Amino acid sequence: MENQTTTSCFSVFPNPATNNIRIASPVRISKAHIVNTEGQIVKTMIVNDYHLEMNAKNLISGLYILQIYVSSELFIQRIIILN
């Protein structure tokens, strides 16, 4: 089972975002999801890097949850999309 943590050790910018969301991490990211307020995964990226860029152009304006997976841990960050 994954540990879930809300943290600020990741840099997520810009927030609010219109086109792309950039994530910088001190540890290697394995995957990331953008989840809407209904709990549906609307975007997924599988990576193995310290930096990640996710395209947000096709997302409807609103509040989303960014889920960042590192090893067996899940980090949560709220993001706002303005399109």
N, C-alpha and C positions, 0 to 999 in steps of 0.2 A: 504494500500500500504506500502511496506517495504522501510525503509530508507537504502540507500546504502552508505557505508563508506569504504575508503581505510585506513587501520590503522596498527600500529605496536604494539598494545596492546596485540596481540596474539603472542606466540612463535611458529614458524613453522620451523621444523628442521628434518633432514638435508635439505638444499636447496643449491645446487642440490641434488636430492634424487635418489637412485637406487632401494631399496627394500621397505621400509616403510617411510611414512611421519607421523611425530608426531606433534600434536598440543596441546599446553598448553594455558589455558585461565584463566583470573581472574574472569570470569563469566561463568555460565553454558551454554554449547553449546547444541543446540537442534538438528541441523543437519548440514551436510557438503556435498558439491558437489565438484568434480573435473570436470572442463569444458575444452574441447579442444579449439583450436583457431577458429574452425568453429562454436562454440557456443553450441556444443552437450555435454550433461552431460554424462561422461564416468564412473563415480563412485559416489555412494551416500551412506552415512551412517547416520542413525537416532540414535541419542544418547541423553543422558540427564546427561552430566558429564562435568567436567572441563578439562579432558584430552581425547584425541582421537588419535588412530593410524589407518592410512589407508594404505592398501597394494597397492604398485605401481608397483609390479613386471610385471604385464601383460600390462602395458601402454607402448606405443611407445615413444621413446626418443623425447623430444621437450618441448615447453613452454605450460603451462597450467594455468588456473585460479582456485584458491581454493576459494570457496564461503562458508563462515562460518555464520550460522544463529544463532542469539541470540535473543530470544523474537521476536520483530517485526523489528529487525535490521539485515542487511546483510553486512558482512565485507568481503573485497576482498583482496587476496594476490596472487601475481604471484609466480609460482613454476616451477622449471625445473626438468624434469625427464631424467636421463641418463641410458638407458638400452641397 
